[in-house]
């Protein structure tokens, strides 16, 4: 349906519900990807690599969420 991914690349975007149901959580030094959509299990069976953060998306997450949260915790611990 979407010509952007190119031939041979899966495109799981139809209504956007699957993408909206994906969230990222940082717990105990690990990054967890959470999926809260009824189609998640079936789509992961079809393409186990469907969820992944790379390139600019990974950089954006680190720059806008993880780094600021990490620095805030460091400053709080150091009482800066």
TORLUM-806823 format. One record per atom (N, C-alpha, C): atom name; residue in three letters; x, y, z. Coordinates in steps of 0.02 Angstrom, whole numbers, plus 50000, padded with zeros to 5 digits. Atoms other than C-alpha are relative to their C-alpha. Layout:
BEGIN
@atome = CA residu = ALA u = X v = Y w = Z
...
END
This chain:
BEGIN
@atome = N residu = UNK u = 50040 v = 49940 w = 50000
@atome = CA residu = UNK u = 50000 v = 50000 w = 50000
@atome = C residu = UNK u = 50043 v = 50063 w = 50000
@atome = N residu = UNK u = 49956 v = 49942 w = 49994
@atome = CA residu = UNK u = 50144 v = 50118 w = 50038
@atome = C residu = UNK u = 50061 v = 49989 w = 49955
@atome = N residu = UNK u = 49945 v = 50011 w = 50046
@atome = CA residu = UNK u = 50271 v = 50136 w = 49896
@atome = C residu = UNK u = 50069 v = 50019 w = 50029
@atome = N residu = UNK u = 49936 v = 49976 w = 49973
@atome = CA residu = UNK u = 50405 v = 50213 w = 50008
@atome = C residu = UNK u = 50048 v = 49944 w = 50022
@atome = N residu = UNK u = 49953 v = 50050 w = 49977
@atome = CA residu = UNK u = 50477 v = 50053 w = 50087
@atome = C residu = UNK u = 50039 v = 49965 w = 49944
@atome = N residu = UNK u = 49966 v = 50033 w = 50055
@atome = CA residu = UNK u = 50521 v = 49979 w = 49918
@atome = C residu = UNK u = 49984 v = 49926 w = 49996
@atome = N residu = UNK u = 50015 v = 50070 w = 50014
@atome = CA residu = UNK u = 50500 v = 49808 w = 49843
@atome = C residu = UNK u = 50039 v = 49954 w = 50047
@atome = N residu = UNK u = 49968 v = 50048 w = 49955
@atome = CA residu = UNK u = 50536 v = 49667 w = 49966
@atome = C residu = UNK u = 50004 v = 50023 w = 50072
@atome = N residu = UNK u = 49999 v = 49975 w = 49932
@atome = CA residu = UNK u = 50524 v = 49777 w = 50120
@atome = C residu = UNK u = 49928 v = 50003 w = 50026
@atome = N residu = UNK u = 50068 v = 50001 w = 49975
@atome = CA residu = UNK u = 50371 v = 49747 w = 50228
@atome = C residu = UNK u = 49977 v = 50069 w = 50022
@atome = N residu = UNK u = 50030 v = 49937 w = 49978
@atome = CA residu = UNK u = 50255 v = 49892 w = 50262
@atome = C residu = UNK u = 49939 v = 49981 w = 50042
@atome = N residu = UNK u = 50053 v = 50020 w = 49955
@atome = CA residu = UNK u = 50147 v = 49862 w = 50414
@atome = C residu = UNK u = 49954 v = 50058 w = 50017
@atome = N residu = UNK u = 50041 v = 49941 w = 49985
@atome = CA residu = UNK u = 50066 v = 50034 w = 50411
@atome = C residu = UNK u = 49937 v = 49999 w = 49958
@atome = N residu = UNK u = 50064 v = 49995 w = 50034
@atome = CA residu = UNK u = 49882 v = 50031 w = 50366
@atome = C residu = UNK u = 49957 v = 50054 w = 50033
@atome = N residu = UNK u = 50039 v = 49950 w = 49963
@atome = CA residu = UNK u = 49788 v = 50126 w = 50500
@atome = C residu = UNK u = 50042 v = 50038 w = 50050
@atome = N residu = UNK u = 49956 v = 49968 w = 49951
@atome = CA residu = UNK u = 49933 v = 50170 w = 50615
@atome = C residu = UNK u = 49989 v = 49974 w = 50070
@atome = N residu = UNK u = 50015 v = 50027 w = 49933
@atome = CA residu = UNK u = 49858 v = 50073 w = 50762
@atome = C residu = UNK u = 50060 v = 49961 w = 50028
@atome = N residu = UNK u = 49943 v = 50040 w = 49976
@atome = CA residu = UNK u = 50006 v = 49953 w = 50773
@atome = C residu = UNK u = 50057 v = 50046 w = 50023
@atome = N residu = UNK u = 49947 v = 49954 w = 49982
@atome = CA residu = UNK u = 50133 v = 50095 w = 50773
@atome = C residu = UNK u = 49984 v = 50040 w = 50063
@atome = N residu = UNK u = 50019 v = 49961 w = 49941
@atome = CA residu = UNK u = 50035 v = 50196 w = 50902
@atome = C residu = UNK u = 50003 v = 49957 w = 50063
@atome = N residu = UNK u = 50000 v = 50044 w = 49941
@atome = CA residu = UNK u = 50033 v = 50044 w = 51017
@atome = C residu = UNK u = 50070 v = 49980 w = 50022
@atome = N residu = UNK u = 49931 v = 50016 w = 49983
@atome = CA residu = UNK u = 50223 v = 50033 w = 51023
@atome = C residu = UNK u = 50026 v = 50055 w = 50047
@atome = N residu = UNK u = 49968 v = 49952 w = 49955
@atome = CA residu = UNK u = 50312 v = 50114 w = 51170
@atome = C residu = UNK u = 50067 v = 49972 w = 50022
@atome = N residu = UNK u = 49934 v = 50019 w = 49977
@atome = CA residu = UNK u = 50487 v = 50110 w = 51240
@atome = C residu = UNK u = 50005 v = 50018 w = 50074
@atome = N residu = UNK u = 49995 v = 49990 w = 49929
@atome = CA residu = UNK u = 50525 v = 50093 w = 51424
@atome = C residu = UNK u = 50072 v = 49983 w = 50021
@atome = N residu = UNK u = 49934 v = 50012 w = 49974
@atome = CA residu = UNK u = 50691 v = 50106 w = 51514
@atome = C residu = UNK u = 49992 v = 49973 w = 50071
@atome = N residu = UNK u = 50004 v = 50031 w = 49935
@atome = CA residu = UNK u = 50706 v = 49988 w = 51663
@atome = C residu = UNK u = 50066 v = 49969 w = 50019
@atome = N residu = UNK u = 49939 v = 50031 w = 49975
@atome = CA residu = UNK u = 50859 v = 49948 w = 51763
@atome = C residu = UNK u = 50057 v = 49997 w = 49951
@atome = N residu = UNK u = 49945 v = 49998 w = 50047
@atome = CA residu = UNK u = 50980 v = 49998 w = 51627
@atome = C residu = UNK u = 49986 v = 49965 w = 49934
@atome = N residu = UNK u = 50017 v = 50031 w = 50064
@atome = CA residu = UNK u = 50889 v = 49908 w = 51486
@atome = C residu = UNK u = 49943 v = 50037 w = 49968
@atome = N residu = UNK u = 50053 v = 49969 w = 50038
@atome = CA residu = UNK u = 50777 v = 49973 w = 51350
@atome = C residu = UNK u = 49952 v = 49945 w = 49978
@atome = N residu = UNK u = 50050 v = 50050 w = 50018
@atome = CA residu = UNK u = 50616 v = 49875 w = 51328
@atome = C residu = UNK u = 49951 v = 50030 w = 49950
@atome = N residu = UNK u = 50051 v = 49980 w = 50048
@atome = CA residu = UNK u = 50500 v = 49887 w = 51179
@atome = C residu = UNK u = 49935 v = 49965 w = 50019
@atome = N residu = UNK u = 50065 v = 50028 w = 49981
@atome = CA residu = UNK u = 50318 v = 49862 w = 51228
@atome = C residu = UNK u = 49951 v = 50009 w = 49943
@atome = N residu = UNK u = 50050 v = 49996 w = 50052
@atome = CA residu = UNK u = 50179 v = 49823 w = 51106
@atome = C residu = UNK u = 49932 v = 49982 w = 50029
@atome = N residu = UNK u = 50066 v = 50011 w = 49971
@atome = CA residu = UNK u = 49999 v = 49839 w = 51158
@atome = C residu = UNK u = 49947 v = 50003 w = 49944
@atome = N residu = UNK u = 50047 v = 50003 w = 50056
@atome = CA residu = UNK u = 49905 v = 49794 w = 50999
@atome = C residu = UNK u = 49982 v = 49927 w = 49988
@atome = N residu = UNK u = 50023 v = 50068 w = 50009
@atome = CA residu = UNK u = 49802 v = 49640 w = 50961
@atome = C residu = UNK u = 50037 v = 49964 w = 49943
@atome = N residu = UNK u = 49966 v = 50030 w = 50058
@atome = CA residu = UNK u = 49902 v = 49612 w = 50799
@atome = C residu = UNK u = 50074 v = 49986 w = 50014
@atome = N residu = UNK u = 49928 v = 50004 w = 49987
@atome = CA residu = UNK u = 50074 v = 49617 w = 50882
@atome = C residu = UNK u = 50029 v = 49930 w = 49993
@atome = N residu = UNK u = 49972 v = 50068 w = 50003
@atome = CA residu = UNK u = 50100 v = 49430 w = 50905
@atome = C residu = UNK u = 50002 v = 49973 w = 49929
@atome = N residu = UNK u = 50003 v = 50025 w = 50069
@atome = CA residu = UNK u = 50045 v = 49388 w = 50728
@atome = C residu = UNK u = 50051 v = 50035 w = 49955
@atome = N residu = UNK u = 49952 v = 49963 w = 50041
@atome = CA residu = UNK u = 50152 v = 49525 w = 50651
@atome = C residu = UNK u = 50072 v = 49981 w = 50018
@atome = N residu = UNK u = 49933 v = 50021 w = 49980
@atome = CA residu = UNK u = 50305 v = 49473 w = 50753
@atome = C residu = UNK u = 50017 v = 49930 w = 49974
@atome = N residu = UNK u = 49988 v = 50066 w = 50030
@atome = CA residu = UNK u = 50284 v = 49293 w = 50693
@atome = C residu = UNK u = 50016 v = 50007 w = 49926
@atome = N residu = UNK u = 49990 v = 49989 w = 50072
@atome = CA residu = UNK u = 50276 v = 49357 w = 50514
@atome = C residu = UNK u = 50069 v = 50031 w = 49986
@atome = N residu = UNK u = 49936 v = 49966 w = 50009
@atome = CA residu = UNK u = 50429 v = 49469 w = 50535
@atome = C residu = UNK u = 50030 v = 50017 w = 50068
@atome = N residu = UNK u = 49973 v = 49989 w = 49933
@atome = CA residu = UNK u = 50529 v = 49453 w = 50697
@atome = C residu = UNK u = 50042 v = 50064 w = 50007
@atome = N residu = UNK u = 49959 v = 49939 w = 49998
@atome = CA residu = UNK u = 50635 v = 49605 w = 50650
@atome = C residu = UNK u = 49959 v = 50063 w = 49992
@atome = N residu = UNK u = 50043 v = 49942 w = 50011
@atome = CA residu = UNK u = 50485 v = 49721 w = 50636
@atome = C residu = UNK u = 50013 v = 50056 w = 50049
@atome = N residu = UNK u = 49987 v = 49950 w = 49948
@atome = CA residu = UNK u = 50529 v = 49808 w = 50798
@atome = C residu = UNK u = 50075 v = 50009 w = 50006
@atome = N residu = UNK u = 49930 v = 49986 w = 49992
@atome = CA residu = UNK u = 50696 v = 49891 w = 50804
@atome = C residu = UNK u = 50011 v = 50075 w = 49993
@atome = N residu = UNK u = 49985 v = 49929 w = 50001
@atome = CA residu = UNK u = 50769 v = 50060 w = 50833
@atome = C residu = UNK u = 50069 v = 50007 w = 49970
@atome = N residu = UNK u = 49936 v = 49991 w = 50031
@atome = CA residu = UNK u = 50907 v = 50114 w = 50719
@atome = C residu = UNK u = 50006 v = 50068 w = 49967
@atome = N residu = UNK u = 49988 v = 49938 w = 50036
@atome = CA residu = UNK u = 50984 v = 50259 w = 50628
@atome = C residu = UNK u = 49978 v = 50062 w = 50036
@atome = N residu = UNK u = 50022 v = 49936 w = 49972
@atome = CA residu = UNK u = 50906 v = 50428 w = 50657
@atome = C residu = UNK u = 49948 v = 49990 w = 50055
@atome = N residu = UNK u = 50050 v = 50012 w = 49948
@atome = CA residu = UNK u = 50764 v = 50353 w = 50760
@atome = C residu = UNK u = 50033 v = 49985 w = 50067
@atome = N residu = UNK u = 49964 v = 50016 w = 49939
@atome = CA residu = UNK u = 50887 v = 50281 w = 50886
@atome = C residu = UNK u = 50035 v = 50062 w = 50027
@atome = N residu = UNK u = 49966 v = 49938 w = 49979
@atome = CA residu = UNK u = 50986 v = 50443 w = 50890
@atome = C residu = UNK u = 49951 v = 50049 w = 50031
@atome = N residu = UNK u = 50051 v = 49955 w = 49973
@atome = CA residu = UNK u = 50827 v = 50543 w = 50918
@atome = C residu = UNK u = 49978 v = 49979 w = 50070
@atome = N residu = UNK u = 50020 v = 50024 w = 49935
@atome = CA residu = UNK u = 50774 v = 50432 w = 51063
@atome = C residu = UNK u = 50054 v = 50014 w = 50052
@atome = N residu = UNK u = 49945 v = 49987 w = 49953
@atome = CA residu = UNK u = 50945 v = 50446 w = 51144
@atome = C residu = UNK u = 50005 v = 50074 w = 50015
@atome = N residu = UNK u = 49991 v = 49928 w = 49991
@atome = CA residu = UNK u = 50958 v = 50634 w = 51116
@atome = C residu = UNK u = 49943 v = 50034 w = 50036
@atome = N residu = UNK u = 50057 v = 49963 w = 49972
@atome = CA residu = UNK u = 50782 v = 50684 w = 51166
@atome = C residu = UNK u = 49972 v = 49969 w = 50064
@atome = N residu = UNK u = 50029 v = 50033 w = 49941
@atome = CA residu = UNK u = 50736 v = 50557 w = 51301
@atome = C residu = UNK u = 50051 v = 49971 w = 50048
@atome = N residu = UNK u = 49955 v = 50036 w = 49955
@atome = CA residu = UNK u = 50875 v = 50448 w = 51369
@atome = C residu = UNK u = 50054 v = 50044 w = 50029
@atome = N residu = UNK u = 49945 v = 49959 w = 49975
@atome = CA residu = UNK u = 51019 v = 50571 w = 51382
@atome = C residu = UNK u = 49975 v = 50052 w = 50051
@atome = N residu = UNK u = 50024 v = 49953 w = 49950
@atome = CA residu = UNK u = 50916 v = 50708 w = 51468
@atome = C residu = UNK u = 49979 v = 49966 w = 50066
@atome = N residu = UNK u = 50020 v = 50035 w = 49939
@atome = CA residu = UNK u = 50842 v = 50582 w = 51591
@atome = C residu = UNK u = 50061 v = 49975 w = 50039
@atome = N residu = UNK u = 49938 v = 50024 w = 49968
@atome = CA residu = UNK u = 51014 v = 50508 w = 51626
@atome = C residu = UNK u = 50036 v = 50058 w = 50035
@atome = N residu = UNK u = 49966 v = 49942 w = 49971
@atome = CA residu = UNK u = 51092 v = 50679 w = 51654
@atome = C residu = UNK u = 49963 v = 50028 w = 50060
@atome = N residu = UNK u = 50040 v = 49975 w = 49943
@atome = CA residu = UNK u = 50950 v = 50732 w = 51769
@atome = C residu = UNK u = 50012 v = 49956 w = 50061
@atome = N residu = UNK u = 49987 v = 50046 w = 49944
@atome = CA residu = UNK u = 50978 v = 50576 w = 51875
@atome = C residu = UNK u = 50071 v = 50009 w = 50028
@atome = N residu = UNK u = 49931 v = 49988 w = 49978
@atome = CA residu = UNK u = 51167 v = 50607 w = 51881
@atome = C residu = UNK u = 50003 v = 50064 w = 50042
@atome = N residu = UNK u = 49999 v = 49936 w = 49963
@atome = CA residu = UNK u = 51141 v = 50788 w = 51934
@atome = C residu = UNK u = 49965 v = 49994 w = 50067
@atome = N residu = UNK u = 50036 v = 50010 w = 49937
@atome = CA residu = UNK u = 51015 v = 50734 w = 52065
@atome = C residu = UNK u = 50044 v = 49961 w = 50050
@atome = N residu = UNK u = 49956 v = 50040 w = 49957
@atome = CA residu = UNK u = 51137 v = 50604 w = 52134
@atome = C residu = UNK u = 50059 v = 50041 w = 50026
@atome = N residu = UNK u = 49943 v = 49959 w = 49981
@atome = CA residu = UNK u = 51277 v = 50730 w = 52137
@atome = C residu = UNK u = 49980 v = 50064 w = 50036
@atome = N residu = UNK u = 50028 v = 49940 w = 49969
@atome = CA residu = UNK u = 51163 v = 50864 w = 52207
@atome = C residu = UNK u = 50025 v = 50063 w = 49967
@atome = N residu = UNK u = 49978 v = 49942 w = 50039
@atome = CA residu = UNK u = 51209 v = 50985 w = 52070
@atome = C residu = UNK u = 49940 v = 50043 w = 49984
END
